[in-house]
Amino acid sequence: MNKGIDYGLGKTNIDKNGIRYGVISQNSVLQAWCDDSEPYYGNPEKECPECKTLNKVTKWGDEIECECGEIYTIVGDFDDPICFFYDKEGTMAETCLDTDIIITKSPYFTFGQFCSPCVPGAINLNNYMENGEKAYCFGSDWFEGEPPYKIFSVETGLEIDKG
């Protein structure tokens, strides 16, 4: 098995430390992801009911006062989220490609094969490779069984004991 092709040419889906972003199937961590991820709906906006001016807020549910003096709240009317995200305990991740999760920050890393052109420069965490490229990954507590890869500490570079 080879490392694959870096369709990002070393410029995309990699951070300033040279660690690539990891991509994993949601099915690999589905229960933990469903329990802990949060929906993201984008920047909400709504037309003022009085003067029809389009107003934006930074968070759903915020109250806004329009230029015309009308005060109203922008709430989501059963909108679907744009994506789901996780930002806790030094780990940042969000959904991508409908069925995958991209991990952009973590206290852990592993090695793997490059993803297809769909996520150029990122690493497929479901294809662990001992001599692959370094990528952020989830810790073992995200999995109901054994993780599909070895886990290393970003801080020390040492493999994390599974026990």
N, C-alpha and C positions, 0 to 999 in steps of 0.2 A: 504494500500500500504506500502511495507517495503522498506528499504534503498537499497536492493540488495546485491550483493556480491562484496567485494573488491578484484578483481582478481590480483591487484597489490600488495597486502599484505602490504599496507602502504609505499611502496618503490618506486613506479613509478607514473608518472603524478601528482606529488605533489611537491611544492617548499619548500625551507628552512623555510618559515614562516608557513608551515602546511596548506596552501591553495592549494586545488586541481585544476587541469586544467579543464576547462569547455569545453564541446563539444556540439555544436548546429548545427542543420541542416542548410545548406546554404539557403534553401528555406525560413527560418524564417527571414533572413536579406538580401535577395538576391540583392535588388537594392543598398543598402549601400555597400555591399561587392563588387559588380561589379564596382561601382563608385570609391572605395578607395583602393582596394587590388592591389598588383603589382605582376607580374609574376616572378618566380625564375627559372633560367635555369641551375643552377649548376655551377661548375667551368669549363669554356670553355677551350678546347684544340683543336689543329689542327696541322696536319703534315705540316712541312715546304715544300713549293712547290719546293725549290731548292735541299735540301739534305735529305728530308724525315724524319728529326728529329721531334719527337712529342713535341710540346711546349704548355705550359699552361699559362693563364693569370687569373687575379682575377675578371675581368669584361669584358663582351662582348663589342666589339668595341675598346678595347685597342690595341695599336700598339705594336708589339714585334719585337725584333731584335734577330734572331737566331744566334747560335754559328758560323755558316758559313758566317754571314754577311748579309744575306737576311732580309729585313724588310717587314713585312706584318701585316695586321689587321685580328684579329679573330672575325668574325661576325657569328651570328646564321643564318643558311640557313633554315629558316622557321621551326625551331625546336619548339616542343611543350614544354611548361614549365613543370618542375618537380612538382611544386605546385604554389600556390598564397599565398602571405603573406601581413600582415599589421603590421607596426611598427611606430605608431604615438601616441602622446598625452598620453603616459604611458600605451598604450595597445599594446600587441604583440599577433598575431594570425596567423595561416596558415591553409591551407586546409589539410584534412586528410580523408582517406577512400572514396575518390572520391566525396562524396556528403556532407561532414561535415566540420566544422571549429573547430579547437582546440584553445582555448584561454589560453595562458601561462603566461600572465601578464595583469593586468588591475587595474584601480583605483576603480573598483567595484567588488562586489561578491554577490552571492546568495546561495541558498541551493537546493540540488537535490539528485536524486537517482544515484547510481553507474551505469556506462555504462556496456555494455556486455563485454565479454573477448576481444573484438576487440580493445578497448582502456582501458587496465587494470588500475584501480585506478582513472580514470577520472570520471567526473560527467556529466550526461545527462541533459543539460539545458532545454530541451524540456519536462522534467519531474520534475517540481518544487515540492519540499517537504518542508514544514515548519520545520520539524525535521530532514531534510536530512543533507548531508555533505556540507561543505563550499567549494565553487568553484568560480574562476574568471568568469566574465561574461561581456557582452557588456552593455553599458548604454542605456537608453531609446531612445536616438536619432538614434540608429541603426534600429529601428523598425518603420514601417509605421503606425501601430496601437499600441495596448497595448503589452508590452513584456510578454512572457509566464511565467515570474517569478518576484518576488519582488527584488528590487535592493538596495544594501547596500554599504556604503562607506568603503573602506579598511582602510582609515585614521581614521575615527571616529567610525566605527562599526554601525552607525545609518542608518536607512532606508532613501533612497533618495526620496524626494517628487516628484511625477510624474508631478505635475503641473508646 
